[in-house]
């Protein structure tokens, strides 16, 4: 089912995704500087999980980059896929048709 999502909500999603990417980049930097992560139980490390975390954080960065490029591409071409159901440019711009100005 196709639905229009208000632009404010899309902007909130993009802000959230950018923050996730920033956190992932920070984690990547920490690991590359020598930090290690371990899976454990009751405060006792059981095994090193650093490689898994590094892979997951790199995937987060790649996914957010891909989604941001999609978002930018949609915005650059006008964000209208099916022009038959979309309001015309004048209606989108100010809610008035050319004859109502």
Buried (B, 14 or more C-beta within 10 A) or exposed (E): EEEEEEEEEBEEEBEEBEEBBEEBBEBBEBBEEEEEBEEEEEEEEEEEBBEEBBEEBBEBBEBBEEBBEEBEEEEEEEBEEEEEEBEEEBEEEEEEEEEEE
